[in-house]
Amino acid sequence: MALKKKKKPHWHRQLSHHFKRIGKLGWRRPRGKDSHQKRKVASRGHRVEIGYRQDKRIRGLHPSGFREALVYNVHMLAGLDNKTTAVRIGSSVGKRKRADIVKKAGEMKLKMLNK
């Protein structure tokens, strides 16, 4: 399986350091006539470009190389492949049901992302 790229730049919105109301995250394309970021001046931050996209075969994978499956109960573990799938337990699952899911996933030798 091909490895994912190690790192992508953080996309900071233009002039987000000047104004509190503009969040750092939440990319918007720079559109100003004299915008340094639009003209790709080196120190003005990276722009979102197609060259940063992942390979089609590995796009959407967890960094460990597994596909993620979001699970809310023990029945959702049925039919999952332990060689290609990793399990993440939903945040609304309680303590008792979480323990059951962890136990069953251990028996099936599934990789757990949040035990």
C-alpha positions as CSV (number, residue, x, y, z in Angstrom):
1,M,0.0,0.0,0.0
2,A,1.3,3.4,-0.9
3,L,2.2,5.7,1.9
4,K,0.5,9.0,2.6
5,K,2.4,12.3,2.2
6,K,4.0,13.3,5.5
7,K,2.8,16.9,5.7
8,K,0.7,19.5,4.0
9,P,0.9,23.2,4.7
10,H,-1.6,24.9,7.0
11,W,-4.0,27.0,4.9
12,H,-4.3,30.5,6.5
13,R,-6.8,32.9,5.2
14,Q,-5.4,36.2,3.8
15,L,-5.1,38.9,6.4
16,S,-6.4,36.6,9.2
17,H,-3.7,37.9,11.5
18,H,-5.0,41.5,11.1
19,F,-8.6,41.0,12.0
20,K,-10.1,39.0,14.9
21,R,-13.3,38.4,13.0
22,I,-11.5,36.5,10.3
23,G,-10.6,33.1,11.5
24,K,-7.2,31.6,10.6
25,L,-8.9,28.4,9.4
26,G,-11.7,28.6,6.9
27,W,-9.9,29.2,3.6
28,R,-11.1,31.8,1.2
29,R,-9.4,32.4,-2.2
30,P,-7.5,35.7,-2.3
31,R,-9.2,38.0,-4.8
32,G,-7.6,41.4,-4.3
33,K,-6.1,43.3,-7.2
34,D,-2.8,43.8,-5.4
35,S,-2.9,40.8,-3.1
36,H,0.5,39.4,-2.3
37,Q,-1.0,36.0,-1.5
38,K,-2.8,35.9,-4.9
39,R,0.5,36.7,-6.7
40,K,2.3,34.0,-4.7
41,V,4.8,36.1,-2.9
42,A,6.9,33.7,-0.9
43,S,6.3,34.9,2.6
44,R,2.5,35.4,2.4
45,G,1.5,31.8,3.0
46,H,0.6,28.8,0.9
47,R,-2.5,28.7,-1.4
48,V,-4.8,25.8,-1.8
49,E,-3.7,24.2,-5.1
50,I,-4.5,20.9,-6.9
51,G,-0.9,19.7,-6.5
52,Y,-1.4,19.1,-2.8
53,R,-4.1,16.4,-3.4
54,Q,-3.5,12.8,-2.3
55,D,-3.2,9.9,-4.7
56,K,-6.6,8.5,-5.5
57,R,-5.9,5.1,-4.0
58,I,-5.0,6.5,-0.6
59,R,-7.3,9.5,-0.4
60,G,-9.4,9.4,2.8
61,L,-7.3,6.8,4.6
62,H,-6.3,7.1,8.2
63,P,-2.5,7.9,8.5
64,S,-2.1,4.3,9.6
65,G,-3.2,3.1,6.2
66,F,-6.6,1.7,7.2
67,R,-10.1,2.8,6.2
68,E,-12.1,4.1,9.1
69,A,-15.4,2.6,10.2
70,L,-17.5,4.6,12.7
71,V,-19.3,2.2,15.1
72,Y,-22.1,2.8,17.5
73,N,-22.9,-0.8,18.6
74,V,-21.6,-4.4,18.5
75,H,-23.8,-5.3,15.5
76,M,-22.0,-2.7,13.3
77,L,-18.7,-4.7,13.6
78,A,-20.1,-7.6,11.6
79,G,-18.7,-7.8,8.1
80,L,-15.6,-5.6,8.8
81,D,-12.3,-6.8,7.5
82,N,-9.4,-6.6,10.0
83,K,-6.8,-6.3,7.2
84,T,-8.2,-3.1,5.7
85,T,-10.5,-1.5,8.3
86,A,-9.9,0.3,11.6
87,V,-12.7,1.0,14.0
88,R,-13.6,4.3,15.7
89,I,-16.2,4.3,18.4
90,G,-18.8,7.1,18.2
91,S,-18.6,9.9,20.8
92,S,-22.1,9.3,22.0
93,V,-21.5,5.7,23.0
94,G,-21.6,5.1,26.8
95,K,-19.2,3.2,29.0
96,R,-21.0,-0.2,29.0
97,K,-21.6,-0.4,25.3
98,R,-18.0,0.9,24.6
99,A,-16.6,-2.0,26.7
100,D,-18.7,-4.5,24.7
101,I,-17.5,-3.1,21.4
102,V,-13.8,-3.1,22.5
103,K,-14.1,-6.7,23.7
104,K,-15.8,-7.9,20.4
105,A,-13.3,-5.9,18.3
106,G,-10.4,-7.6,20.2
107,E,-11.9,-11.0,19.4
108,M,-12.1,-10.1,15.7
109,K,-8.6,-8.6,15.8
110,L,-9.8,-5.3,14.5
111,K,-7.6,-2.2,15.0
112,M,-9.1,0.3,17.4
113,L,-8.5,4.0,16.9
114,N,-10.0,5.2,20.2
115,K,-10.3,2.5,22.9
